[in-house]
Amino acid sequence: MRKLKKSIQSFDFIDQFICGDAVDVMKTIPDNSIDLVVTSPPYNLKNSTGNGMKDGRGGKWANAALVKGYSNYDDNIPHSEYVSWQKNCLAEMLRIIPEDGAIFYNHKWRVQAGLLQDRNDIVSEFPVRQIIIWKRKGGINFNPGYFLPTYEVIYLIAKPKFKLLDKANAYGDIWEFGQEYKNLHPAPFPTALIERIISSTSAKIILDPFMGSGTTALVAKNLNRQFVGIDVSPEYCKMAEERLKDPLSIISNSKTLKHIQTHFNY
């Protein structure tokens, strides 16, 4: 695990985890040096009009792992600041991919103050080519005003020359993958979902600027690709390193784990 140093000028992060702020680290990466970005940022869960996890008090879901927030980040900032931050993140991602590169940006829509909050305020300025629906197998909803949300959205933000590998386009744009339960990170990517994305491209170097437990890195290595992983949390950086050495190292046998490790937004 590396810590970002201001003196670093060259791009020497290949197959490494960098512990630092996503925007700060990406600013040190040269233009056109990353083939593919696959990521899911924190969802700003605690900045919510609902009471499932509102303000970190736990609301109706007091036992949720995400109530405590992400390590080194409380996931509770004003929405306008959150949007600005995510735009800055996407701008850096777009800068460092080449003309045949792409970003797979996973997020979730939610209902706020009785109205649907999509993520158009974040992605509208970027070249969104497609929306992929990730249909999860399950969910939870405390609000009687709308039906149970069972999907998340993956924005394919692509440069002009990006193409999928032969026959990969046959997958369609609705993907059904269950949540990842056997993982101590509170909101991990399903391994199969990342395999779908990376194996559908010819990308050699894959970046995840919000890597969490390192699923993107693990899948990249299994597919004989290279990776760059960034996370602000030293605990998650260590978790990712251990997982890359031993994929079973962070599996938990807790019977309650599966109830608390999903991207739920209220």
C-alpha positions as CSV (number, residue, x, y, z in Angstrom):
1,M,0.0,0.0,0.0
2,R,1.3,3.4,-1.0
3,K,0.6,6.8,0.5
4,L,0.3,9.7,-2.0
5,K,3.2,12.0,-1.8
6,K,3.2,15.5,-3.4
7,S,6.6,14.8,-4.8
8,I,5.4,12.0,-7.0
9,Q,5.5,13.2,-10.6
10,S,5.6,10.0,-12.7
11,F,2.9,7.4,-13.1
12,D,4.2,4.4,-11.1
13,F,1.0,3.2,-9.6
14,I,0.5,0.1,-11.7
15,D,-0.8,-2.9,-9.7
16,Q,-0.7,-0.9,-6.5
17,F,-3.2,0.4,-4.0
18,I,-2.8,4.1,-3.2
19,C,-4.2,5.4,0.0
20,G,-5.4,8.9,-0.6
21,D,-8.1,11.3,-1.8
22,A,-9.4,10.1,-5.2
23,V,-9.2,13.5,-6.9
24,D,-5.7,14.3,-5.5
25,V,-4.3,10.9,-6.6
26,M,-5.9,11.0,-10.1
27,K,-4.4,14.5,-10.7
28,T,-1.0,12.8,-10.5
29,I,-1.9,10.3,-13.3
30,P,-1.0,11.4,-16.8
31,D,-3.5,11.9,-19.6
32,N,-4.6,8.8,-21.6
33,S,-2.8,6.3,-19.3
34,I,-5.8,4.4,-17.9
35,D,-7.8,2.2,-20.3
36,L,-10.9,1.7,-18.2
37,V,-12.4,3.0,-15.0
38,V,-14.8,0.9,-13.0
39,T,-16.1,2.4,-9.8
40,S,-18.9,3.1,-7.4
41,P,-18.5,6.2,-5.2
42,P,-19.9,6.6,-1.7
43,Y,-23.6,7.4,-2.1
44,N,-23.9,10.2,0.5
45,L,-26.3,8.0,2.4
46,K,-26.6,10.0,5.6
47,N,-27.6,13.2,3.7
48,S,-31.1,11.9,3.3
49,T,-34.7,13.1,3.8
50,G,-35.6,9.5,4.8
51,N,-35.2,7.9,8.2
52,G,-33.6,4.6,7.3
53,M,-30.1,5.9,8.1
54,K,-30.7,9.6,8.4
55,D,-27.8,11.7,10.0
56,G,-26.1,8.5,11.1
57,R,-28.6,8.0,13.9
58,G,-29.6,4.7,12.4
59,G,-33.3,5.5,11.9
60,K,-35.3,2.3,11.4
61,W,-32.2,0.4,10.3
62,A,-30.0,0.8,13.4
63,N,-28.0,-2.4,12.8
64,A,-26.8,-1.4,9.4
65,A,-23.1,-1.5,8.9
66,L,-23.3,1.7,6.8
67,V,-24.7,3.6,9.7
68,K,-21.2,4.1,10.9
69,G,-20.2,5.4,7.6
70,Y,-17.2,4.7,5.5
71,S,-13.8,4.6,7.1
72,N,-12.3,8.2,7.0
73,Y,-15.5,9.5,5.4
74,D,-18.8,10.1,7.1
75,D,-20.9,10.0,3.8
76,N,-22.9,13.0,4.9
77,I,-22.2,16.3,3.1
78,P,-24.6,18.8,1.5
79,H,-25.9,17.6,-1.7
80,S,-24.6,20.5,-3.8
81,E,-21.1,19.8,-2.5
82,Y,-21.5,16.1,-3.2
83,V,-22.5,16.8,-6.8
84,S,-19.5,19.1,-7.2
85,W,-17.1,16.5,-5.8
86,Q,-18.4,13.8,-8.0
87,K,-18.2,16.0,-11.1
88,N,-14.6,16.7,-10.2
89,C,-14.0,13.0,-9.9
90,L,-15.6,12.2,-13.3
91,A,-13.6,15.0,-14.9
92,E,-10.4,13.5,-13.8
93,M,-11.5,10.0,-14.8
94,L,-12.3,11.3,-18.3
95,R,-9.0,13.1,-18.6
96,I,-6.9,10.0,-17.9
97,I,-8.6,7.6,-20.3
98,P,-7.7,7.6,-24.1
99,E,-10.1,8.1,-27.0
100,D,-11.1,4.4,-26.9
101,G,-11.5,4.4,-23.1
102,A,-14.6,4.3,-20.9
103,I,-15.9,4.8,-17.4
104,F,-18.4,2.4,-15.8
105,Y,-19.9,4.6,-13.0
106,N,-22.2,2.8,-10.7
107,H,-24.7,4.9,-8.6
108,K,-28.2,4.6,-7.3
109,W,-31.3,6.7,-7.7
110,R,-33.4,7.4,-4.6
111,V,-36.5,9.3,-3.5
112,Q,-35.8,12.5,-1.6
113,A,-38.6,14.7,-0.2
114,G,-41.1,12.7,-2.2
115,L,-39.4,13.1,-5.5
116,L,-37.1,10.9,-7.5
117,Q,-33.4,11.9,-7.3
118,D,-31.6,10.6,-10.3
119,R,-28.0,11.4,-10.9
120,N,-28.4,13.6,-13.9
121,D,-27.1,16.6,-11.9
122,I,-23.8,14.7,-11.7
123,V,-23.5,13.1,-15.1
124,S,-25.2,15.5,-17.5
125,E,-22.0,17.2,-18.5
126,F,-20.3,14.0,-19.5
127,P,-20.6,11.7,-22.5
128,V,-23.0,9.2,-21.2
129,R,-23.5,6.6,-23.9
130,Q,-25.8,4.1,-22.1
131,I,-27.5,3.3,-18.8
132,I,-27.1,-0.2,-17.6
133,I,-29.5,-1.5,-15.0
134,W,-28.0,-3.6,-12.3
135,K,-30.9,-5.6,-10.9
136,R,-30.1,-6.8,-7.4
137,K,-31.7,-9.8,-5.9
138,G,-33.3,-8.2,-2.9
139,G,-33.6,-4.9,-1.0
140,I,-35.3,-3.1,1.8
141,N,-37.7,-0.2,2.0
142,F,-39.2,1.6,5.0
143,N,-41.1,4.2,3.0
144,P,-44.8,3.3,2.1
145,G,-44.8,6.0,-0.5
146,Y,-43.1,4.0,-3.2
147,F,-42.3,0.5,-4.3
148,L,-39.1,-1.3,-3.1
149,P,-36.1,-0.3,-5.1
150,T,-34.3,-3.3,-6.4
151,Y,-31.8,-1.9,-8.9
152,E,-28.8,0.4,-9.3
153,V,-27.6,2.3,-12.4
154,I,-24.3,1.9,-14.2
155,Y,-23.5,4.9,-16.4
156,L,-21.4,4.0,-19.4
157,I,-19.4,7.2,-20.0
158,A,-17.4,6.6,-23.1
159,K,-14.9,8.4,-25.3
160,P,-15.7,8.4,-29.1
161,K,-13.7,5.3,-30.1
162,F,-14.7,3.0,-27.3
163,K,-15.9,-0.4,-28.4
164,L,-16.9,-3.6,-26.7
165,L,-15.2,-6.9,-27.6
166,D,-16.9,-9.1,-30.2
167,K,-20.2,-10.5,-29.0
168,A,-20.1,-8.7,-25.7
169,N,-22.9,-6.4,-26.8
170,A,-25.2,-9.4,-26.7
171,Y,-25.5,-9.2,-22.9
172,G,-28.1,-6.4,-23.1
173,D,-28.5,-3.5,-20.7
174,I,-30.2,-5.2,-17.8
175,W,-27.9,-7.3,-15.6
176,E,-29.0,-9.4,-12.7
177,F,-26.4,-10.1,-10.0
178,G,-27.0,-10.7,-6.4
179,Q,-25.3,-8.6,-3.7
180,E,-21.9,-9.7,-2.4
181,Y,-22.5,-11.0,1.1
182,K,-19.3,-12.7,2.1
183,N,-17.3,-9.5,2.4
184,L,-16.5,-7.3,5.4
185,H,-16.7,-4.1,3.4
186,P,-20.2,-2.6,3.9
187,A,-21.0,-2.1,0.2
188,P,-18.9,-4.3,-2.1
189,F,-19.2,-4.8,-5.8
190,P,-20.4,-8.3,-6.8
191,T,-17.4,-10.1,-8.4
192,A,-19.5,-11.3,-11.3
193,L,-20.6,-7.8,-12.2
194,I,-17.0,-6.6,-12.5
195,E,-16.0,-9.7,-14.5
196,R,-18.8,-8.8,-16.9
197,I,-17.5,-5.3,-17.4
198,I,-13.8,-5.9,-17.7
199,S,-14.1,-9.1,-19.8
200,S,-16.3,-7.2,-22.2
201,T,-13.4,-4.8,-23.1
202,S,-9.8,-5.0,-24.2
203,A,-8.6,-2.7,-21.4
204,K,-5.2,-3.5,-20.1
205,I,-5.1,-1.1,-17.1
206,I,-8.2,-0.7,-15.0
207,L,-8.7,2.0,-12.3
208,D,-11.1,2.0,-9.4
209,P,-10.7,5.3,-7.5
210,F,-13.1,4.1,-4.8
211,M,-11.8,0.6,-4.5
212,G,-13.1,-0.4,-1.1
213,S,-12.2,-4.1,-0.5
214,G,-10.4,-4.3,-3.9
215,T,-12.9,-6.3,-6.0
216,T,-12.0,-4.5,-9.2
217,A,-8.3,-5.2,-8.6
218,L,-8.9,-8.9,-7.8
219,V,-11.0,-9.4,-11.0
220,A,-8.5,-7.5,-13.1
221,K,-5.7,-9.7,-11.9
222,N,-7.8,-12.9,-12.5
223,L,-8.3,-11.7,-16.0
224,N,-4.6,-11.0,-16.6
225,R,-5.1,-7.2,-16.6
226,Q,-3.4,-4.6,-14.5
227,F,-5.0,-2.3,-12.0
228,V,-4.7,0.9,-10.0
229,G,-6.7,1.1,-6.8
230,I,-7.4,4.2,-4.7
231,D,-9.1,4.6,-1.4
232,V,-9.0,7.2,1.3
233,S,-9.3,4.6,4.1
234,P,-6.1,2.9,5.3
235,E,-8.3,0.1,6.7
236,Y,-9.8,-0.6,3.2
237,C,-6.4,-0.3,1.6
238,K,-5.1,-3.0,3.9
239,M,-8.2,-5.1,3.4
240,A,-7.7,-4.9,-0.4
241,E,-4.0,-5.9,-0.1
242,E,-4.9,-8.9,2.0
243,R,-7.7,-9.9,-0.3
244,L,-5.4,-9.8,-3.3
245,K,-2.9,-12.1,-1.6
246,D,-5.7,-14.4,-0.3
247,P,-9.2,-13.9,-1.9
248,L,-10.8,-15.7,1.1
249,S,-9.1,-13.6,3.7
250,I,-12.0,-11.2,4.4
251,I,-14.8,-13.6,4.2
252,S,-17.0,-13.7,7.3
253,N,-19.3,-16.5,8.4
254,S,-21.6,-14.1,10.3
255,K,-25.3,-15.1,9.7
256,T,-26.3,-11.4,10.0
257,L,-23.7,-10.1,7.5
258,K,-26.0,-10.5,4.5
259,H,-28.6,-8.1,6.1
260,I,-26.3,-5.2,6.4
261,Q,-24.0,-5.0,3.4
262,T,-26.0,-3.6,0.6
263,H,-26.1,-0.1,-1.1
264,F,-29.4,1.0,0.5
265,N,-30.4,4.7,0.1
266,Y,-33.4,6.2,1.9
